[in-house]
Amino acid sequence: MSKFHPLRIAHIARETRDAVALTFDVPPALAQTFRFVQGQHLTLRADIANDELRRFYSICSAV
């Protein structure tokens, strides 16, 4: 099962009218956990109005 970690968003870049690129502030203690390769998928989870919302994304930038 996947493990979720709370992360802060360090930067939001508007790429197009309908797309943004998010940069997360990953603590040094989690740097190895968050190593990635392009094309890898990830799941973001948020609690909004006491409902859990999950969205799935693929990483499109190079390491």
LUMLOVEX-542009 format. One line per field, with one value per atom (N, C-alpha, C, O): chain; x, y, z; residue number from 0; atom name. Coordinates in steps of 0.1 Angstrom, whole numbers, padded with zeros to 4 digits. Layout:
<recs>
chain = (A;...)
c1 = (X;...)
c2 = (Y;...)
c3 = (Z;...)
n = (NUM;...)
atom = (CA;...)
</recs>
This chain:
<recs>
chain = (A;A;A;A;A;A;A;A;A;A;A;A;A;A;A;A;A;A;A;A;A;A;A;A;A;A;A;A;A;A;A;A;A;A;A;A;A;A;A;A;A;A;A;A;A;A;A;A;A;A;A;A;A;A;A;A;A;A;A;A;A;A;A;A;A;A;A;A;A;A;A;A;A;A;A;A;A;A;A;A;A;A;A;A;A;A;A;A;A;A;A;A;A;A;A;A;A;A;A;A;A;A;A;A;A;A;A;A;A;A;A;A;A;A;A;A;A;A;A;A;A;A;A;A;A;A;A;A;A;A;A;A;A;A;A;A;A;A;A;A;A;A;A;A;A;A;A;A;A;A;A;A;A;A;A;A;A;A;A;A;A;A;A;A;A;A;A;A;A;A;A;A;A;A;A;A;A;A;A;A;A;A;A;A;A;A;A;A;A;A;A;A;A;A;A;A;A;A;A;A;A;A;A;A;A;A;A;A;A;A;A;A;A;A;A;A;A;A;A;A;A;A;A;A;A;A;A;A;A;A;A;A;A;A;A;A;A;A;A;A;A;A;A;A;A;A;A;A;A;A;A;A)
c1 = (0008;0000;0009;0019;0004;0012;0011;0002;0022;0022;0022;0029;0014;0013;0021;0022;0027;0034;0029;0027;0027;0023;0034;0046;0032;0042;0036;0024;0045;0041;0044;0054;0036;0039;0049;0046;0060;0071;0069;0072;0063;0062;0051;0049;0043;0033;0036;0037;0038;0040;0029;0026;0023;0012;0018;0025;0015;0021;0011;0016;-0001;-0011;-0024;-0023;-0034;-0046;-0052;-0058;-0050;-0056;-0046;-0050;-0033;-0023;-0013;-0009;-0009;0001;0011;0009;0024;0034;0036;0038;0036;0038;0052;0057;0058;0071;0069;0064;0072;0070;0082;0093;0080;0091;0093;0087;0102;0105;0116;0127;0113;0123;0135;0133;0147;0159;0157;0162;0150;0148;0140;0141;0132;0124;0130;0123;0141;0147;0148;0144;0153;0154;0140;0138;0131;0117;0111;0103;0114;0108;0117;0114;0127;0134;0125;0116;0126;0117;0123;0135;0116;0120;0108;0097;0112;0101;0092;0097;0079;0069;0063;0053;0069;0064;0051;0049;0042;0029;0029;0036;0021;0019;0005;-0003;0002;-0012;-0011;-0004;-0019;-0020;-0033;-0044;-0033;-0045;-0047;-0038;-0060;-0063;-0076;-0085;-0078;-0091;-0097;-0092;-0109;-0116;-0130;-0138;-0134;-0147;-0150;-0161;-0140;-0141;-0143;-0147;-0140;-0140;-0126;-0119;-0122;-0109;-0110;-0118;-0101;-0101;-0087;-0077;-0087;-0074;-0073;-0083;-0062;-0059;-0046;-0037;-0046;-0034;-0027;-0034;-0014;-0006;0006;0010;0012;0024;0035;0032;0047;0058;0064;0068;0064;0068;0082;0087;0088;0101;0112;0110;0124;0135;0140;0137;0147;0153;0162;0168)
c2 = (-0012;0000;0012;0013;0023;0035;0043;0041;0050;0058;0073;0077;0081;0095;0103;0100;0114;0123;0137;0141;0145;0159;0167;0167;0174;0183;0196;0198;0206;0220;0222;0217;0231;0235;0246;0257;0245;0255;0265;0277;0261;0269;0264;0252;0273;0270;0278;0290;0271;0278;0275;0263;0285;0284;0280;0288;0268;0264;0267;0272;0265;0269;0274;0274;0277;0282;0271;0274;0258;0247;0238;0228;0242;0234;0242;0253;0236;0242;0232;0220;0236;0227;0230;0242;0220;0222;0217;0207;0225;0221;0219;0229;0208;0205;0208;0206;0212;0214;0201;0199;0193;0180;0181;0186;0177;0178;0169;0158;0173;0164;0150;0141;0148;0134;0125;0113;0132;0124;0124;0119;0130;0131;0118;0117;0108;0094;0089;0082;0091;0086;0092;0085;0104;0112;0112;0120;0104;0103;0097;0089;0102;0098;0097;0101;0091;0090;0096;0094;0102;0107;0096;0085;0099;0089;0082;0075;0083;0077;0083;0095;0076;0081;0083;0077;0093;0096;0099;0103;0098;0101;0112;0111;0123;0133;0132;0128;0134;0133;0146;0152;0150;0162;0159;0152;0165;0165;0178;0188;0178;0190;0188;0179;0197;0197;0183;0177;0177;0164;0152;0141;0155;0144;0142;0152;0130;0127;0127;0121;0135;0137;0132;0136;0123;0118;0121;0120;0125;0127;0120;0120;0115;0108;0115;0120;0116;0124;0116;0107;0120;0114;0125;0137;0121;0131;0132;0123;0145;0147;0154;0156;0158;0165;0155;0144;0158;0150;0151;0161;0141;0141;0153;0155)
c3 = (0000;0000;0000;0006;-0007;-0008;0006;0013;0008;0020;0016;0007;0022;0019;0029;0041;0024;0033;0031;0019;0041;0040;0034;0039;0023;0017;0014;0012;0015;0011;-0003;-0009;-0010;-0023;-0023;-0016;-0029;-0029;-0040;-0039;-0052;-0063;-0072;-0074;-0078;-0088;-0101;-0100;-0112;-0124;-0134;-0137;-0139;-0149;-0162;-0168;-0167;-0180;-0192;-0202;-0190;-0200;-0192;-0180;-0200;-0193;-0184;-0174;-0188;-0180;-0173;-0167;-0172;-0166;-0158;-0162;-0146;-0138;-0135;-0135;-0132;-0127;-0113;-0109;-0104;-0090;-0086;-0091;-0077;-0072;-0057;-0050;-0051;-0037;-0029;-0034;-0017;-0007;0000;0010;-0005;0001;0012;0009;0024;0035;0032;0026;0036;0033;0038;0032;0049;0054;0045;0046;0036;0026;0012;0003;0010;-0003;-0011;-0022;-0004;-0011;-0014;-0024;-0005;-0007;-0020;-0027;-0023;-0034;-0046;-0055;-0047;-0060;-0070;-0067;-0083;-0093;-0106;-0108;-0116;-0130;-0138;-0134;-0149;-0158;-0162;-0165;-0163;-0167;-0155;-0156;-0143;-0131;-0128;-0130;-0121;-0117;-0102;-0094;-0098;-0084;-0081;-0090;-0068;-0064;-0053;-0044;-0056;-0046;-0039;-0045;-0026;-0017;-0010;-0004;-0009;-0001;0006;0001;0018;0025;0023;0028;0016;0013;0018;0014;0028;0034;0039;0038;0046;0052;0042;0046;0030;0019;0014;0011;0013;0007;-0008;-0014;-0014;-0028;-0033;-0028;-0043;-0048;-0063;-0070;-0068;-0082;-0086;-0078;-0098;-0102;-0114;-0123;-0113;-0123;-0127;-0120;-0138;-0142;-0142;-0145;-0139;-0139;-0153;-0159;-0158;-0171;-0172;-0183;-0161;-0162;-0159;-0153;-0164;-0162;-0147;-0140;-0143;-0129;-0127;-0116)
n = (0;0;0;0;1;1;1;1;2;2;2;2;3;3;3;3;4;4;4;4;5;5;5;5;6;6;6;6;7;7;7;7;8;8;8;8;9;9;9;9;10;10;10;10;11;11;11;11;12;12;12;12;13;13;13;13;14;14;14;14;15;15;15;15;16;16;16;16;17;17;17;17;18;18;18;18;19;19;19;19;20;20;20;20;21;21;21;21;22;22;22;22;23;23;23;23;24;24;24;24;25;25;25;25;26;26;26;26;27;27;27;27;28;28;28;28;29;29;29;29;30;30;30;30;31;31;31;31;32;32;32;32;33;33;33;33;34;34;34;34;35;35;35;35;36;36;36;36;37;37;37;37;38;38;38;38;39;39;39;39;40;40;40;40;41;41;41;41;42;42;42;42;43;43;43;43;44;44;44;44;45;45;45;45;46;46;46;46;47;47;47;47;48;48;48;48;49;49;49;49;50;50;50;50;51;51;51;51;52;52;52;52;53;53;53;53;54;54;54;54;55;55;55;55;56;56;56;56;57;57;57;57;58;58;58;58;59;59;59;59;60;60;60;60;61;61;61;61;62;62;62;62)
atom = (N;CA;C;O;N;CA;C;O;N;CA;C;O;N;CA;C;O;N;CA;C;O;N;CA;C;O;N;CA;C;O;N;CA;C;O;N;CA;C;O;N;CA;C;O;N;CA;C;O;N;CA;C;O;N;CA;C;O;N;CA;C;O;N;CA;C;O;N;CA;C;O;N;CA;C;O;N;CA;C;O;N;CA;C;O;N;CA;C;O;N;CA;C;O;N;CA;C;O;N;CA;C;O;N;CA;C;O;N;CA;C;O;N;CA;C;O;N;CA;C;O;N;CA;C;O;N;CA;C;O;N;CA;C;O;N;CA;C;O;N;CA;C;O;N;CA;C;O;N;CA;C;O;N;CA;C;O;N;CA;C;O;N;CA;C;O;N;CA;C;O;N;CA;C;O;N;CA;C;O;N;CA;C;O;N;CA;C;O;N;CA;C;O;N;CA;C;O;N;CA;C;O;N;CA;C;O;N;CA;C;O;N;CA;C;O;N;CA;C;O;N;CA;C;O;N;CA;C;O;N;CA;C;O;N;CA;C;O;N;CA;C;O;N;CA;C;O;N;CA;C;O;N;CA;C;O;N;CA;C;O;N;CA;C;O;N;CA;C;O;N;CA;C;O;N;CA;C;O;N;CA;C;O)
</recs>
